[in-house]
Amino acid sequence: MLAINTTVVSEDELDLDMFFDYSLEAMKKGNDKVYGLVAFILDICDNHEDLLHFIEEHKDYINDALFNIYVAEAYMDMFNSGDEDKYFDPTICKTACKIAIESASFEYDKFTNEFDDAVEFSIYSETYPNLDYSNLLGKAYWVHARAMLFYPDGYSAKDFTDTIENALKYATFNDDIFLIYQLYLYAILKNDFNLKDPYLCTDVINKFDDFYNSLDEEFQSSYSDAYKSMWKKYDEYIS
């Protein structure tokens, strides 16, 4: 992890070869946590072809929150550039969501109770704030909420809203919080699970607005179009 930590090495000195070599050794020794890190690096390198192959090879064996977040996203067809229906699978997706939440909750509890391995992981990965243990738990809930919309059979409005509220409770990374609010509002406006309620919609968009306006100008600028688009959809719904 230190080989890809920009608080230790500069960006032009990142040693991905070393990272993957040591990751392979860790996998051989049965360390599940490294699978999520490898998936994460493949994703941020936009190497989605290898990411999908990696997920396919290991999806049935790994008990790691981050890896199973990627499995769930993969089987909502988020990384596939082809036309085949290979990566639409509600069973794989829902199972991965369950494992991701359970694993993230376990690791979050270890971190809050200052277990050495959890604290070390947090320190070594600090250059990537979305890998914060609380945020990983929030992201696991967000992915599960998205899966509910993608594969709605067996879920209720309460299942969805409770999952969204848990996502907002634990998420700490602003980009992820923005996406959670966006997903919530889209679900309400589309009337998923019969959620289309003007009072609920107004309450959520006001919280979304407070969150957005609490952020710095750089972040607001990067999300300005999506923010304005959401308000436009809300205004059209209310009017």
MARRODO-828508 format. One record per residue: x, y, z of N, C-alpha, C in turn; residue number from 1. Coordinates in steps of 0.2 Angstrom, whole numbers. Last residue first. Layout:
# residues N
  n.xx  n.yy  n.zz ca.xx ca.yy ca.zz  c.xx  c.yy  c.zz pos
     X     Y     Z     X     Y     Z     X     Y     Z NUM
...
END
This chain:
# residues 239
  n.xx  n.yy  n.zz ca.xx ca.yy ca.zz  c.xx  c.yy  c.zz pos
  -221   109   -48  -225   114   -52  -231   111   -55 239
  -213    98   -44  -217   102   -39  -223   107   -42 238
  -207    94   -55  -211    89   -51  -216    93   -47 237
  -199   105   -59  -204   102   -64  -209    98   -60 236
  -191   106   -48  -196   111   -49  -201   109   -54 235
  -184    93   -49  -188    95   -43  -193   100   -45 234
  -177    96   -61  -181    90   -60  -186    91   -55 233
  -169   107   -56  -174   108   -62  -179   102   -62 232
  -161   101   -47  -166   106   -45  -171   107   -50 231
  -154    92   -55  -158    90   -50  -163    95   -47 230
  -147   102   -62  -151    97   -66  -156    94   -61 229
  -138   108   -53  -144   111   -56  -149   107   -60 228
  -130    96   -50  -134   100   -45  -140   104   -48 227
  -124    94   -62  -128    89   -59  -133    92   -54 226
  -117   106   -64  -122   104   -69  -127    99   -66 225
  -108   106   -52  -113   111   -53  -119   109   -58 224
   -98    99   -48  -104    96   -48  -110   100   -50 223
   -87   107   -49   -87   101   -52   -93    97   -53 222
   -91   118   -41   -90   119   -48   -90   112   -52 221
   -91   112   -28   -97   114   -31   -97   115   -38 220
   -77   110   -27   -82   104   -27   -88   106   -30 219
   -73   123   -27   -70   119   -32   -75   113   -32 218
   -79   129   -16   -81   131   -23   -78   126   -28 217
   -84   117    -3   -80   123    -6   -81   124   -13 216
  -100   115     4   -94   112     1   -90   118    -2 215
  -113   118     8  -108   118    14  -101   116    11 214
  -121   116    -2  -119   123    -1  -114   123     5 213
  -123   102    -2  -120   105    -7  -117   112    -6 212
  -131   101    11  -125    98    10  -120   101     4 211
  -142   109     7  -138   111    13  -131   108    12 210
  -147   101    -3  -145   108    -4  -140   111     1 209
  -150    90     3  -146    89    -2  -143    96    -3 208
  -160    95    11  -154    92    15  -149    92     9 207
  -169    98     1  -167   103     6  -161   101     9 206
  -172    86    -4  -169    91    -8  -166    96    -4 205
  -179    80     7  -173    77     4  -169    82     0 204
  -191    88     8  -186    87    14  -179    84    11 203
  -196    86    -5  -194    93    -3  -189    92     3 202
  -199    73    -5  -195    75   -10  -192    82    -8 201
  -209    72     6  -202    68     6  -197    71     1 200
  -219    80     0  -216    82     7  -209    78     7 199
  -222    73   -12  -219    80   -12  -216    82    -6 198
  -218    57   -16  -221    61   -11  -218    68   -11 197
  -215    43   -23  -216    50   -25  -221    54   -21 196
  -212    30   -20  -209    35   -15  -211    42   -17 195
  -215    17   -25  -221    22   -23  -218    27   -18 194
  -204    11   -29  -207     9   -23  -212    14   -20 193
  -200    26   -38  -198    19   -37  -201    17   -30 192
  -203    38   -44  -209    34   -40  -207    27   -39 191
  -194    46   -49  -196    41   -53  -202    37   -50 190
  -192    54   -37  -195    57   -43  -197    52   -48 189
  -186    45   -29  -192    48   -27  -196    51   -33 188
  -174    41   -36  -179    36   -34  -186    39   -32 187
  -168    54   -37  -170    50   -43  -175    45   -41 186
  -165    55   -23  -170    60   -26  -172    57   -33 185
  -156    45   -21  -162    45   -17  -167    50   -20 184
  -146    48   -29  -149    42   -30  -156    42   -27 183
  -141    60   -24  -144    60   -31  -148    54   -32 182
  -137    56   -11  -143    61   -12  -146    60   -19 181
  -126    48   -16  -131    45   -12  -138    49   -12 180
  -118    57   -22  -121    52   -26  -127    49   -23 179
  -114    65   -12  -117    68   -17  -121    63   -21 178
  -106    55    -5  -112    58    -2  -117    61    -7 177
   -96    53   -14  -101    48   -12  -107    51    -9 176
   -89    66   -13   -92    63   -19   -97    58   -18 175
   -86    67     1   -91    71    -2   -94    69    -9 174
   -85    54    12   -82    56     6   -87    60     2 173
   -92    48    22   -88    53    24   -85    57    18 172
  -107    38    26  -102    41    21   -99    47    23 171
  -115    35    37  -108    33    37  -104    36    32 170
  -128    40    34  -125    40    41  -118    39    41 169
  -131    38    21  -129    44    23  -126    45    30 168
  -133    24    22  -128    26    18  -126    33    20 167
  -144    24    31  -138    21    33  -132    23    29 166
  -153    30    21  -152    33    28  -145    31    31 165
  -153    19    12  -151    26    10  -149    30    16 164
  -160     9    20  -153     8    17  -150    15    15 163
  -172    15    22  -168    13    28  -160    12    26 162
  -177    16     9  -176    22    13  -171    20    19 161
  -178     2     6  -174     6     2  -172    13     6 160
  -186    -4    15  -180    -7    14  -175    -2    11 159
  -198     4    13  -194     5    19  -187     2    19 158
  -202    -1     1  -200     6     1  -196     7     8 157
  -194   -17    -1  -200   -13     0  -197    -5     0 156
  -190   -32   -11  -188   -26    -7  -194   -21    -7 155
  -193   -42   -20  -191   -44   -13  -190   -38    -9 154
  -186   -34   -35  -190   -40   -32  -188   -41   -25 153
  -178   -24   -40  -182   -23   -35  -186   -28   -32 152
  -163   -21   -46  -167   -28   -45  -172   -27   -39 151
  -161    -8   -45  -159   -11   -51  -163   -18   -52 150
  -165    -4   -33  -168    -1   -39  -167    -5   -45 149
  -156   -12   -26  -163   -12   -24  -167    -9   -30 148
  -144    -7   -30  -146   -14   -32  -153   -15   -31 147
  -144     5   -23  -144     5   -30  -146    -2   -33 146
  -143     0   -10  -148     4   -12  -149     4   -19 145
  -130    -6   -11  -136   -10   -10  -142    -6   -12 144
  -122     6   -13  -122     1   -18  -128    -4   -17 143
  -124    12     0  -127    15    -6  -127    10   -12 142
  -118     2     9  -126     3     9  -128     7     3 141
  -105     4     4  -108    -3     4  -116    -2     4 140
  -103    17     8  -103    15     1  -107     8     0 139
  -103    16    22  -108    20    18  -109    18    11 138
   -92     8    23   -98     6    25  -104    10    22 137
   -82    17    18   -83    10    15   -90     7    17 136
   -83    27    27   -85    28    20   -87    22    17 135
   -77    21    38   -84    23    39   -87    24    32 134
   -64    19    33   -68    13    35   -76    15    36 133
   -59    27    18   -60    27    25   -65    22    27 132
   -58    27     5   -56    20     8   -57    21    15 131
   -59    40     1   -65    35     0   -64    28     2 130
   -46    45     2   -51    46     8   -58    42     7 129
   -31    40     0   -38    39    -4   -43    39     1 128
   -21    42     8   -21    46     2   -27    45    -2 127
   -22    32    18   -25    39    19   -25    43    13 126
   -19    19    19   -23    21    13   -25    28    14 125
   -11    18    31    -8    17    24   -12    19    18 124
   -21    21    40   -15    26    40   -12    25    33 123
   -30    10    39   -32    17    38   -27    22    37 122
   -22     0    42   -25     0    35   -27     7    34 121
   -19     2    55   -14     3    50   -16     3    43 120
   -32     1    61   -29     7    61   -23     8    56 119
   -33   -13    58   -38    -8    55   -35    -1    55 118
   -23   -19    66   -23   -20    58   -28   -15    55 117
   -26   -15    79   -20   -13    76   -21   -13    68 116
   -42    -8    84   -38   -14    83   -32   -12    78 115
   -50     3    88   -43     4    88   -39    -3    88 114
   -64     3    88   -61     0    94   -53     0    94 113
   -65     8    75   -68    12    80   -65     9    87 112
   -60    -4    68   -57     3    68   -59     7    74 111
   -70   -14    71   -63   -15    73   -59    -8    73 110
   -81    -8    65   -81    -9    72   -74   -10    75 109
   -77    -8    52   -78    -2    55   -78    -2    62 108
   -76   -22    50   -70   -18    49   -71   -11    53 107
   -90   -25    51   -85   -28    55   -79   -24    55 106
   -96   -17    41   -98   -16    48   -93   -19    53 105
   -90   -23    30   -88   -16    31   -90   -15    38 104
   -95   -36    30   -88   -35    31   -86   -28    33 103
  -109   -33    28  -107   -37    34   -99   -36    35 102
  -109   -26    16  -111   -23    22  -109   -26    28 101
  -103   -37     8  -100   -30     8  -102   -26    15 100
  -113   -47     9  -106   -48    11  -103   -41    12  99
  -124   -40     2  -124   -43     9  -117   -44    12  98
  -119   -38   -10  -121   -32    -6  -121   -34     1  97
  -117   -51   -15  -111   -47   -14  -113   -41   -10  96
  -130   -55   -16  -126   -58   -11  -120   -54   -10  95
  -135   -46   -26  -138   -46   -19  -133   -49   -14  94
  -127   -51   -37  -126   -44   -35  -129   -43   -28  93
  -130   -64   -39  -123   -62   -37  -123   -55   -34  92
  -144   -62   -41  -142   -66   -36  -135   -65   -34  91
  -145   -54   -53  -147   -51   -46  -145   -55   -41  90
  -135   -50   -65  -136   -56   -61  -138   -54   -54  89
  -128   -45   -79  -134   -44   -76  -136   -50   -72  88
  -117   -48   -87  -116   -45   -81  -122   -42   -78  87
  -121   -53  -100  -117   -57   -95  -117   -54   -88  86
  -127   -49  -111  -131   -48  -104  -127   -52   -99  85
  -117   -39  -122  -120   -45  -119  -123   -44  -113  84
  -110   -28  -127  -117   -28  -127  -121   -34  -124  83
   -97   -21  -117  -100   -25  -122  -107   -24  -122  82
   -91   -14  -107   -92   -10  -112   -95   -14  -118  81
   -95   -15   -89   -95   -19   -96   -96   -14  -102  80
   -96    -9   -77   -90    -9   -80   -89   -12   -87  79
  -109   -11   -73  -106    -4   -72  -100    -4   -76  78
  -119   -21   -71  -116   -20   -78  -113   -13   -78  77
  -121   -26   -59  -126   -21   -62  -124   -18   -68  76
  -110   -33   -57  -116   -37   -59  -122   -33   -59  75
  -101   -23   -53  -100   -27   -59  -106   -30   -62  74
  -107   -20   -40  -107   -15   -46  -106   -18   -53  73
  -104   -32   -34  -111   -29   -34  -111   -24   -40  72
   -90   -32   -35   -93   -37   -37  -101   -35   -39  71
   -86   -20   -27   -85   -20   -35   -89   -26   -38  70
   -91   -24   -15   -94   -18   -18   -93   -18   -25  69
   -82   -34   -13   -89   -36   -14   -93   -30   -17  68
   -70   -27   -11   -70   -31   -16   -77   -33   -18  67
   -73   -20     1   -72   -16    -5   -72   -21   -11  66
   -76   -31    10   -81   -26     9   -79   -23     2  65
   -72   -48     8   -69   -41     9   -75   -36     7  64
   -71   -63     6   -75   -60    11   -71   -53    13  63
   -71   -72    -9   -68   -67    -5   -73   -63     0  62
   -77   -82   -17   -73   -84   -12   -70   -79    -7  61
   -83   -79   -29   -87   -83   -25   -83   -85   -18  60
   -75   -70   -37   -82   -68   -34   -85   -72   -29  59
   -64   -73   -44   -64   -73   -37   -70   -71   -33  58
   -65   -72   -58   -61   -77   -55   -62   -78   -48  57
   -73   -60   -59   -76   -66   -61   -72   -72   -58  56
   -64   -50   -55   -70   -51   -51   -73   -58   -53  55
   -54   -51   -66   -52   -52   -59   -58   -54   -54  54
   -62   -48   -77   -59   -54   -76   -57   -56   -69  53
   -65   -34   -73   -70   -39   -73   -68   -46   -73  52
   -52   -29   -73   -56   -29   -67   -62   -34   -67  51
   -48   -30   -86   -45   -34   -81   -49   -34   -75  50
   -58   -20   -91   -57   -27   -94   -54   -32   -89  49
   -55    -9   -85   -61   -12   -83   -61   -19   -86  48
   -44     1   -80   -43    -5   -83   -49   -10   -82  47
   -44    14   -74   -49    13   -80   -47     6   -84  46
   -37    15   -63   -33    15   -69   -37    14   -75  45
   -47    13   -54   -44    20   -55   -40    21   -61  44
   -48    -1   -56   -54     4   -57   -51    11   -58  43
   -37    -6   -51   -39    -8   -58   -44    -3   -60  42
   -38    -2   -38   -32     1   -42   -34     0   -49  41
   -49    -9   -33   -49    -2   -33   -44     1   -38  40
   -44   -23   -35   -50   -20   -39   -50   -13   -39  39
   -34   -22   -25   -32   -23   -32   -38   -21   -37  38
   -42   -20   -14   -37   -15   -16   -35   -16   -23  37
   -49   -32   -13   -52   -25   -14   -48   -20   -16  36
   -39   -41   -11   -43   -41   -17   -46   -35   -18  35
   -33   -38     2   -30   -36    -4   -34   -36   -10  34
   -42   -45    11   -42   -37    10   -39   -35     4  33
   -39   -58    12   -44   -56     8   -44   -49     6  32
   -25   -67    11   -27   -61    14   -32   -58     9  31
   -18   -79     8   -25   -79    11   -28   -73    13  30
    -6   -80     2    -6   -81    10   -13   -80    12  29
    -9   -76   -10    -7   -83    -9    -7   -85    -2  28
   -11   -62    -8   -17   -67   -10   -15   -74    -9  27
     2   -58    -5    -3   -57     0    -9   -62    -2  26
     7   -60   -18    10   -63   -12     5   -63    -7  25
     0   -50   -25     0   -57   -27     2   -62   -21  24
     4   -38   -19    -3   -40   -18    -4   -48   -20  23
    17   -38   -23    16   -39   -16     9   -41   -15  22
    15   -35   -37    19   -41   -35    17   -43   -27  21
     7   -23   -36     4   -30   -39     8   -36   -37  20
    17   -14   -31    10   -15   -28     7   -22   -30  19
    27   -15   -41    28   -17   -34    22   -19   -30  18
    20    -9   -51    22   -16   -52    24   -19   -45  17
    17     3   -47    11    -1   -47    14    -8   -48  16
    23    15   -39    26     9   -41    21     4   -41  15
    24    32   -41    20    27   -39    23    20   -43  14
    31    43   -45    35    38   -42    31    32   -40  13
    22    53   -48    26    51   -54    31    45   -51  12
    17    56   -35    13    53   -40    17    50   -46  11
    29    52   -22    26    57   -27    22    53   -32  10
    26    43    -7    29    44   -14    26    49   -18   9
    18    46     4    24    43     5    29    44    -2   8
     6    51     0     9    54     6    16    52     7   7
     2    42   -10     5    48   -12     7    53    -6   6
     4    25   -11     2    31    -6     6    37    -7   5
     9    14   -17     4    18   -20     1    24   -16   4
    17     8    -8    20    10   -15    15    14   -19   3
    10     6     3    15    12     3    17    13    -4   2
     4    -6     0     0     0     0     4     6     0   1
END
